[in-house]
């Protein structure tokens, strides 16, 4: 038998099942022999039944141990996810964030607004704000930064409140099920206009 065959998971499971079967049968034969030696005779069907009962007990034990391990791992993952959320971590996006110019982000925001999709319209304004800050060399664009990190970096800049509006709205998009209304969009749009006017003198 080749080395690859001996390390195959299916082969290992088969070997474990075979050894477990041999162990159960060996112990049942030992018990049966003691019963025979005592003068009693067991019917063959009873021996088969005992094998099945032993297998059921063995399977339930393995399933119970597996359930305990699953609950332990699941608890650890949930605990880590909860701590990560509290620390302001954001999971890496499945799809890469597209790179657009500020004008392109604003055009996309306008398109989503006209379609009544205020959630994506606000997201585009937020991305436009980040690109604007990067273009004018105020804060270089880094998609790994969290909203909390941007909040700290922007806290001492003029129109800090306008930045907070877009940051808070983006956090709601990421971490809550709250629906974004047209009023929310117009608030974000006003905040973006204030940021655009303020940063024009900082480039």
N, C-alpha and C positions, 0 to 999 in steps of 0.2 A: 504494500500500500504506500502511495506517495505521501510526501510531507504535507502537500496541499490538501489531500483528502483527510489526513488525521487532524488537521486544524479547522476543517469545515464545521460550521456551527450545526448544520443538520446532522452531520455524522456524530458530533459530540452529544447532541440531544438523543440520538438513537442509542448510543452507547450507554448513556445515563438511564434511559428507559429499560434497556436490556439488563443492566446491573440491578436496577430496582426490582424488576420482575424476578430475577434469579434470587435476590435476597428475600423477597416475600415468599417465593415457593420453597426456598430452603428452610425458612422458619416454620412454614406450615407443615412441611414434611416432617420436621423435627417434632412438632406438636402431635401430628397424626401418628407418628411412630410410638410416641409415649402413650397415646390413647390405645393403640393396637396392643402394645405390651401390657397394658392394664387389663386386657381381655375384651375391650369394647371394639366394635367394628362400625366404622363410619361409612355411609353410602357415598358413592362417587360424586353424586350431585351436591352433597353437602360440602365436599372438599372444594368443588368449583365455586360454590356460593361464598365460602370463606375467602377464596382468592379475590372475588369481586368486591367483597366487603373491605378487604385489606387495601385494595386499589382505591376504593372510594375514600377511605380514611386518609390514605396517603395523598390523594389529589386535593382533598379539602385542606389538608395541612399546608401543602405547597401554595394553594390559592390564598389562604389566610396570610401566610408569610409575604406573598407578593403584594397583597392589599396593604399590609403594614408599610412595606417599602414604598409603595406608590403614594400613600398618604404622607409619609415623611418627606419624600422628594417634592410633592405638590405643596406642602406647607412651607418648605424652604424657598421654593420659587415664588410663591405668593408673598412671602415676607420680604424677599429681595425686591420684588416689583413695587411693593408698597414703600419701601425705603427709597428706592430710586425715584419714585414720583415725588416724595416729600423733598428730596434733595434737588429737584428741578431737572433731573435727567430726562431726555427725550429719546425714544428709540430711533435708531437709524431708519430713514425712510426706505421702503422697499424699492421705489423708483427714484433715480437721481433727480435732484431739484434742477429744473431747466434754468439756463442762464439767459436772461433777457435784459435789454436795456430798460432804463427808467420809462421811456416813452412807450415801449412795448408793454410793460406791466400796466401802465395807465390805460392803454387802449384795451387790454384784456379786462381790466376792472370795469371799463365803460361797457364792453360787450356783455359781461355777466350781469351788470346792473340793468341793462335794457331787457335782458332775458328773465329778470326777476330773481336771479341767483345771487342774493346779497352776501351769502356766506363766502362764495368764491371771489366775489367782487372785493370784499374786505381783505381776503387773503392776498389778493393781487396788490392792493394798496400797501399792505404790510411788507410784501416782498419789494415793492417799489421803493419804500422807505429805506430798506436795508441796502438796496442797490444805490440809492441816492447818497447815503452816508459813505458808501465805499467809493463811489465816483469822485466825491469831493474830499476824499482822503480824511474824513472825520473818524470813521471806524471801518477798517478793512473788512470786507465780507468774509465771514466764516460760517458755513452752514452747521458746524458742530456747536456753535454757541447757543445757549439756551436764552429764553426770554428774560430770565432772571439776570443773566450776565449782561445782556444788552441794557436792562434797566439800570444796573449799577454804573455802566459806562456812560449812560445818557443823563444821569441824575443831575449833573452840574451844568449841562448845556442849556442855552436859552430855549424857551418853549418846551421845557421838560414835560409839562403836563400834556402837551400834544403827543409826544412820544408815548406817554403812558396809555393814552387812549388806544393807540394802535397795538401796543404790546398786550394790554388787558384783553382787547377783542380777540387777538390771535390766541391767547391762552384759553379763552372760552371755546374757540374753534377746536383746539386740540384736546381739552380735558373735560368738556361738558357737552350736554346734548341741547343746550340752549339754541333756539332758532334766532338767526340774525335777521332783523327787520330792515325795511328801507330807512327808518329813522336811524338805526345803528350805522348803516352805510353812510348816510349823510354826515353823521357825527365824525366818522373816520375820514371822510372826504375833506371835511373842514379842518381836521387836525393835520392831514397830509398837506393841505395848502399852506397852513401856518409853518410847517416844517420846511417846505420848499422855499418859502419866502425868507425864512431865517437863515437857512444854509447857503442861500445864494451869495451872502456876504462873507462866507467862511471858506469858499473854494480857493 
